[in-house]
């Protein structure tokens, strides 16, 4: 199926959703199933290399190139690079502060255990020793899903931001499970949606300016699950956003002044 045919089909589906009542849409779907009017026809889809029960890469595609969610993370941080300034904090290391920071005066690294890069050792669910109103920007990528008490962690992030400071957060939407207790040092508890992110930040960032978005589409979701790399897709395929397929959920939250 060509991209043009997909576009025409999607437009027709959009018009049907907008113009036809639910009973009429249900009748159309029933006729498609009864008379095999789908395109491609039922049973004719060529699965090719995807007809397998294990992923093509078991490590998210790191062995093939740039991981697809990293492509989206970097797109988000590049778009908001002006926020990465002043005293900035990042989890694990300062990779993205160094890559995208625009006017950073001090870079701090948060870790839950001692490490070579860490300047602050803290568990965000129990971090009273980290001073309030400390940071102009916090970069918090692909970590919220690893914290069981995520509301407590978000309250901490809100507290340690300066008034007017910005949290740039990303989290898994559609993804394989990255961590398991017993196999890894920590587990993975949540995959969020834009809807759940909006509700979480309404509770934990009172009065903040919060912008929630997502990246991904059915093709990139499928490729990410199989561990293909961003280089194996075109920029048009990667950048097409379908809100029904949230590969990555992003939040830009500016603390109230």
C-alpha positions as CSV (number, residue, x, y, z in Angstrom):
1,X,0.0,0.0,0.0
2,X,1.5,3.3,-1.0
3,X,1.6,6.4,1.2
4,X,-0.9,8.1,-1.1
5,X,-3.4,5.3,-0.7
6,X,-3.0,5.4,3.1
7,X,-3.5,9.2,3.0
8,X,-6.7,8.9,0.9
9,X,-8.0,6.0,3.1
10,X,-7.3,7.9,6.3
11,X,-9.1,11.0,4.9
12,X,-12.2,8.8,4.1
13,X,-12.1,7.3,7.6
14,X,-11.9,10.8,9.0
15,X,-14.9,12.0,7.0
16,X,-16.9,8.9,8.0
17,X,-16.2,9.5,11.7
18,X,-17.2,13.2,11.3
19,X,-20.3,12.7,9.2
20,X,-21.8,9.3,10.0
21,X,-23.6,8.4,13.2
22,X,-22.3,5.5,15.2
23,X,-24.9,3.0,13.9
24,X,-24.1,3.8,10.3
25,X,-20.3,3.4,11.0
26,X,-21.0,0.1,12.6
27,X,-23.0,-1.0,9.6
28,X,-20.2,-0.1,7.2
29,X,-17.7,-2.1,9.3
30,X,-20.0,-5.1,9.3
31,X,-20.3,-5.0,5.5
32,X,-16.5,-4.8,5.2
33,X,-16.1,-7.9,7.3
34,X,-18.9,-9.9,5.6
35,X,-17.8,-9.1,2.0
36,X,-14.1,-8.8,2.6
37,X,-13.9,-5.2,1.5
38,X,-10.8,-4.4,3.6
39,X,-7.7,-3.1,1.9
40,X,-5.4,-5.0,2.0
41,X,-7.7,-7.9,2.1
42,X,-8.0,-10.1,5.2
43,X,-5.3,-12.8,5.0
44,X,-3.3,-11.0,2.3
45,X,-1.0,-8.9,4.5
46,X,2.7,-9.7,3.8
47,X,4.4,-9.8,7.3
48,X,7.9,-10.3,5.8
49,X,10.6,-9.9,8.5
50,X,8.1,-8.9,11.1
51,X,6.5,-12.4,11.2
52,X,8.3,-13.5,14.3
53,X,7.6,-13.7,18.0
54,X,10.9,-12.2,19.1
55,X,12.1,-8.7,18.3
56,X,14.7,-8.1,15.6
57,X,16.8,-6.4,18.2
58,X,16.4,-7.3,21.9
59,X,18.1,-4.1,23.1
60,X,15.8,-1.4,21.6
61,X,17.9,-1.2,18.4
62,X,21.1,0.2,20.1
63,X,23.0,-2.4,18.0
64,X,21.6,-0.9,14.8
65,X,21.8,2.8,15.2
66,X,19.9,5.7,17.0
67,X,17.1,4.2,19.1
68,X,13.7,5.5,17.9
69,X,12.7,6.9,21.2
70,X,16.0,8.7,21.5
71,X,15.3,10.4,18.2
72,X,12.1,11.7,19.7
73,X,13.7,12.7,23.0
74,X,16.3,14.7,21.1
75,X,13.7,16.4,18.9
76,X,11.8,17.4,22.1
77,X,14.9,18.7,23.9
78,X,16.2,20.6,20.8
79,X,12.7,22.2,20.5
80,X,13.0,23.4,24.1
81,X,16.8,24.1,24.2
82,X,16.2,27.7,25.4
83,X,14.8,26.3,28.7
84,X,18.1,24.5,29.4
85,X,19.9,27.4,31.1
86,X,21.1,28.7,34.5
87,X,21.5,25.9,37.0
88,X,20.4,22.7,35.3
89,X,19.9,19.2,36.7
90,X,19.9,15.9,34.8
91,X,19.5,12.3,36.0
92,X,22.4,9.9,35.6
93,X,24.8,12.2,33.7
94,X,24.9,15.6,32.0
95,X,24.8,14.3,28.4
96,X,21.7,16.3,27.3
97,X,22.7,19.4,29.3
98,X,26.0,19.4,27.4
99,X,24.4,18.7,24.1
100,X,21.4,21.1,24.2
101,X,22.1,23.6,27.0
102,X,22.1,27.2,25.8
103,X,23.2,29.3,28.8
104,X,24.0,26.8,31.5
105,X,25.9,28.3,34.4
106,X,26.0,25.1,36.6
107,X,25.3,21.5,35.6
108,X,24.3,19.1,38.4
109,X,23.7,15.3,38.0
110,X,21.3,13.4,40.2
111,X,21.7,9.7,41.0
112,X,20.2,7.4,43.5
113,X,23.6,5.8,44.2
114,X,27.2,7.1,44.2
115,X,28.6,7.6,40.7
116,X,31.5,9.4,39.1
117,X,29.2,12.0,37.6
118,X,26.7,12.5,40.4
119,X,26.8,15.8,42.3
120,X,23.5,15.0,44.2
121,X,22.7,11.6,45.7
122,X,19.0,11.3,46.3
123,X,15.9,9.2,45.9
124,X,13.2,11.5,44.6
125,X,10.6,9.8,46.8
126,X,12.6,10.7,49.9
127,X,14.7,13.8,49.1
128,X,14.1,16.4,51.8
129,X,17.8,17.1,51.9
130,X,17.7,18.6,48.4
131,X,17.0,22.3,48.8
132,X,13.8,23.8,47.4
133,X,13.8,26.3,44.6
134,X,17.2,25.3,43.4
135,X,17.1,24.6,39.6
136,X,16.2,26.7,36.6
137,X,15.8,23.5,34.5
138,X,15.5,19.8,35.2
139,X,15.9,17.3,32.4
140,X,14.2,14.0,33.4
141,X,14.2,11.5,30.5
142,X,12.9,8.0,30.5
143,X,12.9,7.6,34.3
144,X,9.4,8.3,35.6
145,X,8.2,4.9,34.6
146,X,10.9,3.3,36.9
147,X,9.5,5.0,40.0
148,X,6.6,3.3,41.8
149,X,5.6,6.4,43.8
150,X,5.6,8.7,40.8
151,X,3.4,11.3,42.4
152,X,5.8,11.8,45.3
153,X,8.7,12.1,42.8
154,X,6.9,14.7,40.8
155,X,6.1,16.7,43.9
156,X,9.8,16.6,44.7
157,X,10.7,17.8,41.2
158,X,8.2,20.6,41.5
159,X,9.6,21.6,44.9
160,X,13.3,21.8,43.8
161,X,12.5,23.8,40.7
162,X,12.9,27.6,41.1
163,X,9.8,29.7,40.5
164,X,9.7,30.0,36.7
165,X,11.9,27.0,36.3
166,X,11.2,24.3,33.7
167,X,10.9,20.6,33.9
168,X,11.5,18.8,30.6
169,X,10.2,15.2,31.1
170,X,9.9,12.3,28.7
171,X,8.5,8.8,29.4
172,X,7.6,5.6,27.6
173,X,4.3,5.3,25.9
174,X,4.4,2.3,23.6
175,X,7.5,0.3,24.3
176,X,8.9,-3.1,25.4
177,X,9.5,-3.4,29.1
178,X,13.0,-2.1,29.9
179,X,13.6,-3.2,33.4
180,X,12.4,-6.1,35.7
181,X,13.1,-6.6,39.4
182,X,15.1,-9.7,40.0
183,X,16.7,-9.3,36.6
184,X,17.8,-5.7,36.9
185,X,18.6,-3.5,39.9
186,X,15.2,-1.7,39.6
187,X,11.9,-2.3,37.9
188,X,9.6,-0.6,35.4
189,X,6.1,0.2,36.8
190,X,4.2,2.5,34.5
191,X,3.8,3.4,30.8
192,X,1.8,6.7,30.7
193,X,-0.4,8.4,28.1
194,X,-0.8,12.1,27.4
195,X,-4.1,11.9,29.3
196,X,-2.5,10.4,32.4
197,X,0.4,12.9,32.2
198,X,-2.1,15.8,32.1
199,X,-3.9,14.4,35.2
200,X,-0.6,13.8,37.1
201,X,0.7,17.3,36.5
202,X,-2.6,18.9,37.4
203,X,-2.1,17.3,40.8
204,X,1.6,17.7,41.3
205,X,2.5,21.0,39.6
206,X,-0.2,23.4,40.9
207,X,-0.5,26.6,38.9
208,X,2.2,25.5,36.4
209,X,2.1,26.1,32.7
210,X,2.1,22.5,31.4
211,X,2.4,21.4,27.8
212,X,1.9,17.7,27.2
213,X,2.5,16.1,23.8
214,X,3.5,12.8,22.1
215,X,5.6,11.5,19.3
216,X,5.0,8.5,17.1
217,X,2.7,6.6,14.8
218,X,1.8,3.0,14.0
219,X,4.9,2.5,11.9
220,X,7.4,3.9,14.4
221,X,5.6,2.1,17.2
222,X,5.9,-1.2,15.4
223,X,9.6,-0.6,14.5
224,X,10.4,0.5,18.0
225,X,8.9,-2.6,19.5
226,X,11.0,-4.7,17.1
227,X,14.2,-2.7,17.8
228,X,14.8,-1.1,14.4
229,X,16.8,2.1,14.4
230,X,15.8,5.6,13.4
231,X,18.2,5.5,10.4
232,X,16.0,2.7,8.9
233,X,13.1,5.1,8.5
234,X,12.7,8.3,6.7
235,X,12.3,11.7,8.4
236,X,8.7,11.9,7.1
237,X,7.9,8.5,8.7
238,X,9.5,9.4,12.0
239,X,8.0,12.8,12.3
240,X,4.4,11.9,11.4
241,X,2.4,12.2,14.6
242,X,-0.6,10.1,15.3
243,X,-2.1,10.7,18.8
244,X,-3.5,7.2,18.8
245,X,0.1,5.8,18.9
246,X,2.1,7.5,21.6
247,X,5.6,6.1,21.4
248,X,7.0,8.8,23.6
249,X,5.1,11.2,25.9
250,X,6.7,14.5,26.7
251,X,5.9,17.2,29.3
252,X,7.2,20.8,29.5
253,X,6.1,22.1,32.9
254,X,7.0,25.7,33.9
255,X,6.6,26.2,37.6
256,X,4.4,29.1,38.6
257,X,6.2,32.3,39.7
